[in-house]
């Protein structure tokens, strides 16, 4: 499939790589549903026999995601949950194949409502427990907004401690960003 834009977008990369790990009938989590684009991608990938759990604290995120899913005939395989991603284990106990995080704030929403370093790390640890061996977690990190640099630093610090015998952790970032404010993606694959 040819990319329609001359720019390399993190969303395109995330979707292409996650699709290599996730298939029809499987289970996935969108830990930060936002406007629903990742939720829709996951729902289309798992198909009508799969399940996607999607989390967000904002009612506006659930409403826009619900509408997008209905417009694309993917609503039946998605469970929308109005809660913070740090509550994943309160809702889900079964193993999943893929988990997607798109950190920061709701596009077009209140920029004061952001993901926070401590709750994101708590959520990530829960997600790692739920992930099947051979599964993938993607984290799109935005260090350029208020609170984003702290979140990025905490995630990078924690992820650098993971055993190479259990986890492969890869980072895709813009090298020619002198201020290190551009979004980047971290992928975790469980052995």
N, C-alpha and C positions, 0 to 999 in steps of 0.2 A: 504494500500500500504506500503510495507516494504522499509525502507530507505536503499540505496545501500552502504552507507559509515558509518563507525563507528563514524564519527565526526558529531556534530550538526552544520549545516551551517545556517546562517541567511536566505539565499535565500529559503531554504526548508521550514523553519518555515513561512516566509512571504507568500509563495505560498499556503501552506496548510490552513492558517488562512483566507487569503483573499478569497479563494475558498468557504468558508462557507458563505460569505456575497454577493458574485457575481455570477450571473448565466447567462444562454443564453438570448440573446436579450437585455442585459443591457449595460450601458455606463460606461467607466472607463478612467482613465488618468494614463499614465506613465510620471511622471514629470521630470524624468532624464533617458532617454532611454539607454544611454551608448551603449553596444554591442547588446542590443535588447532582452535579455533573459526575462526580466520582461514584455516587450511589447508582446513577443510571448506568454507567459503564459496568459496574460490578453486577447489577441486575441483568443486563444484557449478556454478560459473560457466563453467569451461572444458569441462565435460562429459567423457564417456568418450574423446573424441578429442583432448583437450588434455593438457597435462602441468603438474604443480605440483611444484616442488622445495621441500622444507621443511627448515629447519635448526634445530637446537637442540643444545646441549652436554650436556643432561641426559637420561639414559636414561628417567627417569620421563615426560618430555615426549613422547618418541617412543612410549612404551607407551600413554599416554592418547590421543594423537593417532591412533595405529594403530587402537585400539578404536573411537574416534568415527567414523573413516572407514569401518571395516568395518560398523558399525551403520547407516550411511547409504549403503551401497553405492557408495562413492567411492574405495576403496582402490587400485583398479587404475591410476588416472591420477596417483597421487602417488608421488614418490620421497622417502622419509624419510632424512635425512642427519644422523648424530650428529657434528656439528662446529660450531665457532663460525661466525657469519655473516661473519667476516673472511676465510673460506676460499672464498667463493662462486666466485671465478674459478678455483680449483683443480678445481672440480666442473663448472661450467657455462661453456660457450663460445658457446652459441647465443643470439641475441637473445630477449628476453622482452617481454611487453606490460604486465605489472604486477608490482610488488614491494611487499610489505607488511611493515612493521616495527611491532612492539608492544613497546617497550623496557621496561626495568625488570627484574623478577624473575618467576619462575614462580609463578602464583597458587597458594597453598597449599603452596608449596615453601620451600626454604631462602632466606630474604631476604638472605643474605650473598652468594649467587650472583646477580650482576646483570650487565646489559650495561654495558660500560665505554666511556667517551668515545672513547678512541683506537681501539679495535677497531670501534666503531660507525661512526666516520668513515671508517676504512679500508674497511669493508664498503659504506658508502654510495657511496664513489667507484667501487668495483668495480661496484656495481649501476647507477650512472649510465652506465657504459660499455656494459653489457649491454642497457639499455633501448632499445626501438624508438622512433623518432620517433613522436609521438602516444601514447606510453605514459605510465604514471603510477607514481609511487612515493609511498607514504604512510608517514609516521613518526608513531606515537603516542608522545609524550614525557611522562615522569613526573618533573617536577622536584622533587617532594615527598619522595622517599626518599633515603637516603644515597647519594651518587654521582650522583643524578639531576640536580641543579642544574648540576654540572660538565659532564655529558653534554649537557644542554640548551644551555648557554652555548657549548660548542664547535660544536655543530650550527648554532646560530643565527649564530654568527660566520662559519662557512664558507659557509653558504647565502646569506648577504647579499652575498657576493662573486660569485655566479654571474651570468653575462651574461644580460640580458633578451632578447637575440637568440636564445639557445639554450634558455633555461629560464623557465618561469613557476613561481614559488614562492609558495604561499599558506599562510596560517596561520589555523587556527580555534581560538580560545581563549576561556576564560571571562573576561569583562571585569571582573566584580564579585568577583574573588578578590584580596583585599587583600594576601595573602602570596605570590601568584604560585606556588602549590604544586599547583594543579589540573592534571590532565593536559590536553594540547592536541595538536592534529594539524597536521602540516605536509604539504602535498601538493606534489609536483614533477611538472610535465608537461614533456616534452621536445619541442621543435619540430623 
